[in-house]
Amino acid sequence: MPLLKRADGDSLTQRVVDGTYIFAPSRLDGIQYSPQWYPDAYDTRRKQNTLHTSITAGSNLVYFFQGSAVYYFADRDVPHGPTRIYLDNDTDGVEVLSNASTLLYQQLLWRATNLGPGDHQLVISHAGLNKQYIGLDYLLVESDHGFTPQLAGPAASIVPTEAIIVDDNDPRLEYSAGWDPVLPSQTLVTYFNNTMHRTNTPGASVTLRLNGTAVWYFTDLQPEHGKFNITVDDKWSFVLYGNTGQQMQQRMIWNVTDLPYGENKVVLTHYDEAGTWTTLDPFKYLPSGPSPPSPRNIVAVAQIVGIAVGGAALLVLLAILAFIVRGRQLFERKEIVL
């Protein structure tokens, strides 16, 4: 990546994320669209000749990244409706208008600067009426510390890229009574693959059996979440609290590595009062490799309430990264285009 220099001498890079840079198994850091979005007609006046569009109220997209600033570019035109943009833990959002008396291309519609270090979550939602247009031409992200999120989204760097995704509707998952699928992604909520399961029933559980040596648990963070219990191979048990005071999506909140070879079992259980929620978006797991395992490592981002561990284990706690506001910085600009 080309390096730029700010006035303070630190390196800074710009990255163009085109609307066609869509999530795929080979592109884990791509944009995740709800199903109502579609590619618009080819037009050379747009970045990479493309635009993604939706005419469905409530439809949305999400992009996870690290960086110090992000810019949103799209068309302006007569039939356009409003969008609402939610950044990080902002549940109110900011309304952005893109209507104009004539068609204009590659217009800067919104920006956020002075973002702190750590993972960021950008949601762009259709806030108008059905049949009104909103679009995405491209995003521009600036960073002095890389672009890949650490704990958020399918590209979270804490997970090896060869890990296998087991989404919440995968037939390999064994749900007890009391679980339900939630409504599809809309407005400010963005579930991986447009699905998530949840329960508010004490004792309701879901079981994952896997031939692998590591597991990562991803879900949303909401104020109404309660405690949950995770057991591994009926030997190790962890009670965690899913309410961090934030409202975020697709977060890695628990992980275990260096499991023994052969089939392992992970059970997630609602462990609080009725009415509080436990949710599951995807699990990820690392298939067994050729090398013998090391002592177990446990990583939890949600608050650990209690833990019972059999055998030798190393406990590592990761706090949710704080968003620290930094001063505005000057720099020379170059671009990386995706």
C-alpha positions as CSV (number, residue, x, y, z in Angstrom):
1,M,0.0,0.0,0.0
2,P,1.3,3.5,-0.8
3,L,2.1,5.5,2.3
4,L,1.2,9.1,2.8
5,K,2.5,11.7,5.3
6,R,0.5,13.8,7.6
7,A,1.7,17.1,8.9
8,D,2.9,15.3,12.1
9,G,4.9,12.9,10.0
10,D,2.8,9.8,10.6
11,S,1.8,7.6,7.6
12,L,-1.7,7.8,6.2
13,T,-3.4,5.8,3.5
14,Q,-6.6,6.3,1.5
15,R,-8.6,3.3,0.4
16,V,-11.5,3.5,-2.2
17,V,-14.1,0.8,-1.5
18,D,-16.3,0.6,-4.6
19,G,-19.9,-0.4,-4.4
20,T,-19.0,-3.6,-6.3
21,Y,-16.6,-4.7,-3.5
22,I,-19.2,-7.1,-2.0
23,F,-18.7,-9.7,0.7
24,A,-17.9,-13.2,-0.5
25,P,-16.0,-16.1,1.0
26,S,-12.9,-14.9,-0.8
27,R,-13.6,-11.2,0.2
28,L,-14.5,-11.3,3.9
29,D,-14.1,-7.5,4.3
30,G,-16.6,-6.7,1.5
31,I,-19.7,-4.6,1.8
32,Q,-22.7,-6.5,3.1
33,Y,-26.0,-5.5,1.4
34,S,-29.5,-6.5,2.4
35,P,-31.2,-8.4,-0.5
36,Q,-33.1,-5.5,-1.9
37,W,-30.0,-3.8,-3.4
38,Y,-29.1,-4.3,-7.1
39,P,-26.4,-3.0,-9.5
40,D,-27.6,0.0,-11.6
41,A,-26.9,0.4,-15.3
42,Y,-23.3,0.7,-16.6
43,D,-22.2,4.4,-16.7
44,T,-18.7,5.6,-17.3
45,R,-19.4,8.7,-15.2
46,R,-19.5,6.6,-12.0
47,K,-16.5,5.2,-10.1
48,Q,-15.6,2.0,-11.8
49,N,-18.7,2.6,-14.0
50,T,-21.0,1.2,-11.4
51,L,-23.6,2.2,-8.8
52,H,-25.6,0.0,-6.3
53,T,-29.2,1.1,-5.7
54,S,-32.2,0.3,-3.6
55,I,-35.8,1.5,-3.9
56,T,-37.0,-0.4,-0.8
57,A,-37.7,1.4,2.5
58,G,-35.6,0.0,5.4
59,S,-33.1,-1.8,3.2
60,N,-29.5,-1.2,4.3
61,L,-25.8,-2.1,3.9
62,V,-23.0,-2.4,6.4
63,Y,-19.3,-2.0,6.1
64,F,-16.8,-2.8,8.9
65,F,-13.4,-1.1,8.9
66,Q,-10.7,0.5,10.9
67,G,-9.6,4.1,10.0
68,S,-9.7,7.7,11.0
69,A,-12.2,9.0,8.5
70,V,-14.9,7.7,6.0
71,Y,-16.6,9.4,3.1
72,Y,-19.8,8.4,1.3
73,F,-20.2,9.1,-2.5
74,A,-23.2,8.5,-4.7
75,D,-25.5,10.1,-7.3
76,R,-27.8,13.0,-6.8
77,D,-31.1,13.0,-8.8
78,V,-34.7,14.1,-8.8
79,P,-36.4,10.8,-7.6
80,H,-34.0,10.2,-4.7
81,G,-35.2,9.7,-1.2
82,P,-33.3,10.2,2.1
83,T,-30.8,7.8,3.6
84,R,-30.0,7.5,7.3
85,I,-26.5,6.8,8.3
86,Y,-25.6,5.0,11.6
87,L,-21.9,5.0,12.6
88,D,-20.7,2.8,15.5
89,N,-23.0,3.1,18.5
90,D,-25.2,5.9,17.2
91,T,-28.8,4.6,17.3
92,D,-30.4,7.8,16.1
93,G,-28.5,8.2,12.9
94,V,-28.0,11.2,10.6
95,E,-30.4,11.9,7.7
96,V,-28.7,12.5,4.4
97,L,-30.5,13.9,1.3
98,S,-29.4,13.1,-2.3
99,N,-32.2,14.7,-4.3
100,A,-31.3,17.3,-7.0
101,S,-32.9,19.0,-9.9
102,T,-30.6,17.2,-12.3
103,L,-28.5,14.0,-12.3
104,L,-25.1,14.5,-10.7
105,Y,-22.4,11.9,-10.4
106,Q,-19.8,10.9,-7.7
107,Q,-21.2,13.4,-5.1
108,L,-19.9,13.5,-1.6
109,L,-23.1,13.0,0.5
110,W,-21.7,12.5,4.0
111,R,-18.4,12.2,5.9
112,A,-17.1,11.4,9.4
113,T,-13.6,12.4,10.4
114,N,-11.5,12.2,13.6
115,L,-12.5,8.7,14.2
116,G,-10.6,7.0,17.0
117,P,-8.7,3.7,16.7
118,G,-10.5,0.4,16.8
119,D,-13.3,-1.2,14.8
120,H,-16.0,1.0,13.1
121,Q,-19.4,0.0,11.8
122,L,-21.0,2.0,9.0
123,V,-24.7,1.4,8.2
124,I,-26.4,3.2,5.3
125,S,-30.2,2.7,5.4
126,H,-33.1,3.6,3.1
127,A,-35.0,6.2,5.1
128,G,-37.6,7.2,2.5
129,L,-40.6,5.7,0.8
130,N,-40.7,2.6,-1.4
131,K,-39.8,3.5,-5.1
132,Q,-37.6,6.3,-4.0
133,Y,-33.9,5.7,-4.9
134,I,-30.8,5.7,-2.8
135,G,-27.4,4.5,-3.9
136,L,-23.8,3.8,-3.2
137,D,-21.1,4.6,-5.7
138,Y,-18.1,4.2,-3.4
139,L,-16.7,4.8,0.1
140,L,-13.4,6.4,0.8
141,V,-11.6,5.4,4.0
142,E,-8.5,7.0,5.5
143,S,-6.3,5.3,8.0
144,D,-2.9,5.5,9.7
145,H,-3.2,2.0,11.3
146,G,-4.7,-0.4,8.7
147,F,-8.2,-1.0,7.5
148,T,-9.1,-4.5,8.7
149,P,-11.3,-4.7,11.8
150,Q,-10.1,-6.8,14.7
151,L,-13.3,-8.0,16.3
152,A,-16.1,-7.0,14.0
153,G,-17.6,-8.6,10.9
154,P,-16.6,-11.7,9.0
155,A,-13.1,-10.2,8.3
156,A,-12.2,-9.8,12.0
157,S,-8.5,-10.3,12.1
158,I,-8.6,-12.2,15.4
159,V,-10.0,-15.1,13.4
160,P,-7.8,-17.0,10.8
161,T,-9.0,-16.5,7.3
162,E,-9.2,-20.3,6.8
163,A,-11.9,-20.6,9.6
164,I,-15.2,-22.0,8.5
165,I,-18.4,-20.0,9.0
166,V,-21.4,-21.8,10.6
167,D,-24.3,-19.3,10.2
168,D,-27.2,-19.3,12.6
169,N,-29.5,-21.1,10.2
170,D,-27.0,-23.8,9.4
171,P,-28.4,-27.4,9.7
172,R,-25.4,-28.4,11.8
173,L,-26.7,-26.3,14.7
174,E,-29.0,-28.1,17.2
175,Y,-31.5,-25.7,18.7
176,S,-33.7,-26.5,21.7
177,A,-37.2,-25.1,22.0
178,G,-37.4,-21.3,22.7
179,W,-35.3,-20.0,19.8
180,D,-36.7,-17.9,17.0
181,P,-35.2,-16.3,13.8
182,V,-35.4,-12.5,14.0
183,L,-36.7,-10.2,11.3
184,P,-34.4,-9.7,8.3
185,S,-31.8,-6.9,8.4
186,Q,-33.4,-3.5,8.2
187,T,-32.8,0.1,9.2
188,L,-29.9,0.0,11.6
189,V,-29.6,-3.7,12.3
190,T,-27.4,-5.8,10.0
191,Y,-27.1,-9.5,10.6
192,F,-24.6,-11.6,8.8
193,N,-26.2,-13.2,5.8
194,N,-29.4,-11.3,6.7
195,T,-30.2,-13.8,9.5
196,M,-29.9,-14.2,13.3
197,H,-31.5,-16.3,16.0
198,R,-32.5,-15.2,19.5
199,T,-34.1,-16.5,22.7
200,N,-35.5,-14.9,25.9
201,T,-36.2,-18.3,27.5
202,P,-34.1,-19.3,30.4
203,G,-32.3,-22.6,29.7
204,A,-32.8,-22.5,25.9
205,S,-29.6,-23.7,24.2
206,V,-28.0,-24.3,20.9
207,T,-25.3,-26.9,20.2
208,L,-22.4,-26.9,17.7
209,R,-20.5,-30.1,17.1
210,L,-17.3,-29.7,15.1
211,N,-14.1,-31.3,14.1
212,G,-11.8,-28.4,14.8
213,T,-9.4,-26.9,17.3
214,A,-10.9,-23.4,17.8
215,V,-14.3,-21.7,17.9
216,W,-15.3,-18.0,17.7
217,Y,-18.8,-16.8,18.7
218,F,-20.2,-13.7,16.8
219,T,-23.4,-11.9,17.7
220,D,-24.9,-8.5,18.3
221,L,-24.5,-6.4,21.4
222,Q,-27.7,-4.8,22.8
223,P,-28.7,-3.2,26.1
224,E,-31.5,-5.7,26.7
225,H,-29.1,-8.7,26.5
226,G,-28.6,-10.8,29.6
227,K,-26.1,-13.4,30.9
228,F,-25.4,-16.5,28.8
229,N,-23.4,-19.7,29.5
230,I,-21.0,-21.4,27.1
231,T,-19.8,-24.9,27.8
232,V,-17.0,-26.7,25.9
233,D,-17.0,-30.5,25.7
234,D,-18.9,-30.6,29.0
235,K,-15.7,-29.7,30.8
236,W,-15.2,-26.0,30.6
237,S,-18.0,-23.6,31.5
238,F,-18.1,-19.8,31.1
239,V,-20.9,-17.4,32.2
240,L,-20.7,-14.0,30.3
241,Y,-22.8,-10.9,30.2
242,G,-24.0,-9.8,26.7
243,N,-25.0,-6.2,27.7
244,T,-22.1,-3.8,27.2
245,G,-24.3,-0.7,27.0
246,Q,-23.7,-0.5,23.2
247,Q,-25.7,-1.5,20.2
248,M,-23.4,-3.1,17.7
249,Q,-23.6,-5.9,15.2
250,Q,-21.6,-9.0,14.2
251,R,-19.1,-8.8,17.1
252,M,-16.8,-11.5,18.2
253,I,-17.5,-11.8,21.9
254,W,-16.1,-15.2,22.9
255,N,-13.4,-17.6,21.6
256,V,-11.6,-20.8,22.6
257,T,-8.5,-22.2,20.8
258,D,-6.3,-25.2,21.0
259,L,-9.1,-27.7,21.5
260,P,-8.2,-31.4,21.5
261,Y,-8.4,-33.3,18.1
262,G,-11.6,-35.1,17.2
263,E,-15.2,-34.0,17.6
264,N,-15.7,-31.1,20.1
265,K,-19.0,-29.7,21.4
266,V,-19.9,-26.1,22.2
267,V,-23.2,-25.3,23.9
268,L,-24.6,-21.7,24.2
269,T,-27.4,-21.4,26.8
270,H,-29.6,-18.5,28.0
271,Y,-28.5,-18.0,31.6
272,D,-30.6,-15.1,32.9
273,E,-34.2,-14.0,33.7
274,A,-37.0,-14.5,31.2
275,G,-37.3,-11.5,28.9
276,T,-33.5,-10.8,28.6
277,W,-32.0,-11.9,25.3
278,T,-29.3,-14.3,24.1
279,T,-28.5,-14.2,20.4
280,L,-26.5,-16.1,17.8
281,D,-25.3,-14.7,14.5
282,P,-22.5,-17.0,13.2
283,F,-20.0,-19.3,14.8
284,K,-16.7,-19.8,13.1
285,Y,-14.4,-22.7,13.7
286,L,-10.9,-23.8,12.6
287,P,-10.7,-27.3,11.2
288,S,-8.2,-29.6,12.8
289,G,-4.6,-29.3,11.5
290,P,-1.6,-31.6,11.4
291,S,0.1,-30.2,14.5
292,P,-0.6,-31.3,18.1
293,P,-2.5,-28.7,20.2
294,S,-1.0,-26.4,22.8
295,P,-2.6,-25.5,26.1
296,R,-6.1,-23.9,25.7
297,N,-6.5,-20.2,25.3
298,I,-9.9,-18.5,26.1
299,V,-10.7,-15.0,24.8
300,A,-13.9,-13.2,25.9
301,V,-15.0,-9.7,24.9
302,A,-18.3,-9.8,26.7
303,Q,-18.0,-9.4,30.5
304,I,-17.2,-12.7,32.2
305,V,-19.5,-13.2,35.2
306,G,-18.2,-16.7,36.2
307,I,-15.9,-19.4,35.0
308,A,-15.2,-23.0,35.8
309,V,-12.3,-24.5,34.0
310,G,-11.0,-28.1,34.3
311,G,-7.3,-28.8,33.5
312,A,-4.6,-26.2,32.6
313,A,-6.1,-23.1,30.9
314,L,-4.9,-19.6,30.2
315,L,-7.6,-16.8,30.5
316,V,-7.2,-13.7,28.4
317,L,-9.7,-10.9,28.5
318,L,-10.1,-8.4,25.7
319,A,-12.0,-5.2,26.5
320,I,-14.1,-3.6,23.7
321,L,-11.8,-1.0,22.1
322,A,-12.6,2.5,23.2
323,F,-13.3,5.1,20.6
324,I,-10.8,8.0,21.3
325,V,-11.4,11.2,19.5
326,R,-8.3,12.6,17.9
327,G,-7.5,16.1,16.5
328,R,-8.0,16.8,12.8
329,Q,-4.9,16.0,10.8
330,L,-3.5,17.3,7.6
331,F,-2.1,15.0,4.9
332,E,-1.3,14.5,1.3
333,R,-3.8,12.2,-0.5
334,K,-3.3,9.0,-2.6
335,E,-5.8,6.2,-3.3
336,I,-6.0,2.5,-3.1
337,V,-8.9,1.3,-5.3
338,L,-10.8,-1.9,-4.5
